[in-house]
Amino acid sequence: MMVAKALATVHATELIRLQCYEGLDQSAALYEWNYQRQLLSIQAHRGTDADAVEDRIFSEKYLLERPLLAAIRRDKAPVLLIDEVDRADDEFEAFLLEFLSDFAVTIPELGTVTAKRRPIVVLTSNRTRELHDALKRRCLHLHIGFPEQRLEERIVESRVPGIEKSLRTQIVGFINQVRTLDLKKLPSVSETIDWARVLVLLQATELGHEMVKDTLNVLLKYEADIEVALPQVSTFVAKASRHNVFG
């Protein structure tokens, strides 16, 4: 998500996002007709020439753009973010492969729409399932791992204004240790930021055993992961505090 936002900022262009999910179909990604307005128009022009009414209701006025169609109709190439593509079904992935090859869409009532400017496309995946090789061949692979401590501290500083340096260092040090555990979902940078904001709101000046226990659900999203981490809290807090003093 942040990569797509950064690209849109650098190119001074629009960011268009398609959020993928199980059951996503072509109409939700491409276009739909505004059926309610079409019915109202049919009723309003009842008794007139049927062909004229058909031409009227299947016109641009009644077309609802969805992300993929919007991305190829812009005069300036936008950034198209296809987010969590692995959550979509195989059928949609096959359709997406065709779309990304031609950047063209055929609307039976209006004809073929070809990209005015090919969008910059970013696909993200959480690896809930493997993507097909045909789609991966058309992409440049970029793995974004966890940042090193100093970089993550700088990220927290930029996103959580007013946080004390010592608390920021302890938070990142603690999270780096949590990431060594065998968890279902390791805390991401976004969870680091959320946790830092919560601790600032609670007016914490340093990490403490009870404070961490009370807010661990902000950092970890599964109860099983919390149960794994809880026995290590005191040790991790102590190490994070020592790093803050000597680091």
N, C-alpha and C positions, 0 to 999 in steps of 0.2 A: 504494500500500500504506500509506504513512505517513498519507495523508489519511484513509483508512478507519479506521486505528488511532486517530487523533486524534478523529474523530467518535464512535467507540465510547467513548473516554475521557470526552469532554465530556458525552455522554448517559448515561454510566454503564450501558452495555448491552453485550451480547455481540457479538463480531465473528465472522461466519460467512463463510468464504472458499471460493469455487469457482474453482479454477485451470483455466483453459481450455487445451485442447490439440487438435491435429489428431485427428479421429476421436472426439471426445467425443460421447456420445449421451445421450438423455434419461434412461435408467435410471441412469447414473453421476452425473447432476446432480440427479435427483429422488428416486428410491427404488428399492430392490431387495428381493426376498424372500430370506430366509435359507434357501436351498434345502437345506443340510445339516441344519439343525434340522427343516425340514419333512419330509425323508425319515426322520429318526429318529423323528419323531412318528407318521408313517404306519406304520412298522414296529412301534412300540410299541402302536398301537391297531388292529393288523390283526385283521380279523374283526368289528369294530364297524361301526355304521351309517356308510355312505360319506358321506352328507351331513353328519353330525356331525363326521367327520374333516376334511372340506373346510372347514367353518366354523371348526374349530379352527386349521388350518394357515394360513388366510388371515385372521389376526387381527393386532392390534397387536403381539402378542408376537413375531411372526415378521417384522415389517416393519423394514427397515434404512433409516433416514433418510439421505438425501444432502443437500447444502447447500441446494438450492432449497426442498425440502419442509420442512427444519428451519427455514428463515427465516420461513415463513408459519405455523408452528405454535407459535411462542413467544408466551407471554402478554405479554411486553414486547417492543416493536419492536426487533429487532436491527439492526446494520449488516451488510448483505450486500455483500461485495466480490466482484465478478465480474471476475477478474483476467486480463488479456491476452485479451480477448474476440475480438480479431482473429485469434487462432490457431485458433479453432474454425471448423468448416465452415459454409457458407451455410445448410445445413439446420438446424443447431443455432441459428444466429442467428435464423432464422425462428421456431423454437419459442420462443426466448427473448423475442422480440417479443410473442408471444401471452401468455407468462407474465407479463411486466412490465405488460401491459395490464390483466389481471384479478386477478393475485395469487391464483390458484386452480388447483388440480390435481385431476383426476379419477382416482381409483384404482378400477378396475372392481369389485374385491372389497369395497371399503369405502365407496365413494361419493365425493362431491366435498368437498375440503378447501379452505376459503376462509380467507384470512389473518385471524387474530385482530387483529393490528395490522400495518399495512403496514410492511415494513422500509425503512430508509434504504438506498438502493442506490447503490453506487459501481462504475462500470465503468471499467476501464483498457484502453488500447490502445497498442501499440508501432508501429502503422501498418505492419504487415507486409502488410496488405491493407486496402482501403477498406471501411468498414462501410456498410451500406445506409442510404439516406436515411431510411427509415421508423424505423429504430432510433435514428438520430441526432436525429430530430425529437422524440423522447421524452426526450432528455437535455439537461441544461445543460452546455455545453462549457466545460471549464477546461483551458487549456494551462499546464503548469508548466515554465517554462524554468529555465535555470541561475541560481542566486542570484548577486548581486553579491558582490565579494570579502569585504567585512566580514561579511556574513551567513553566507557559507560558512565563514569562519574560526570564527564562533560555533558553527556546527553541528559542526565538527570538535572544537572545545573541549569541547562537551557530550558527544560520543560517544567521544572518546579522552582520558580523564582523564590528567593529568600531562604532556601534550605541551607542550613549550616554545613560548612565543609566537613566537619568531623562526622556529622550524622550521615551525610552523603557517602563518605568513605566507608563507614560501618555498614550501611545498607548494601552497597555493591559487594563488599567483602563477604557479607553473610550470604547473599544470593549466589555468589560464585561457589561457595561451599555446598549450598543446597543443590546446585546443578551437578554435583558429583554423585548424588544419590540415584538409586534406581527408581525413578518416578515414571508415572504414566504420562505426565506432561511437565516438562521442565519449565520453570518460569522464564518468560521472554522479557525483552527490554520493556515492552508495554506494561507488564506486570510490575517490573521494577519501578517504573514511573508512577503507576497507580498506588503502590505501597508507600512510596516516598510522599506522595500527596496526602495519604491517610495519616501518616506519622506526623507530618507538619500540622495538619488540622488538629491532631491530638496534642499538639504542642510538645512533642518529644524532642529532647535535646541529644539523646543517645539511645542506643538499643539496650533494652533490658529484657530479661527472661520473660516476665509476665506480659510486657508490652508486645513482644514478638508472638507469644502464644495466643494473645487475644486478637491479633490481626493477621495470623497466618493464613486465614481463609481468603484474604485479599491476594496473597501471593500464589497460593496453590488452589487449583480448581477441582480437585478430587479428594474426597474424604480419605481414601486409601493413601494418597500422597501425604496428607497431613499426618496420618498415623505413622508413616515412615519417618517423617521429618521431626516430629515432636521429641523423640528421645535424644536427638542431636542438637536441640535448640541451645542448651546451655553451653555446650562445647563450641558451637559455631559462633555464638555471641561473644564468648571469651576470645576466640581467635580473631574475629573481626575487630574487637576493641584493641587488641594488642597490635594489630596491623595499623590501626589508626594512630597509635602512640609512636610506633617505631618505623612505620612505613614511609 
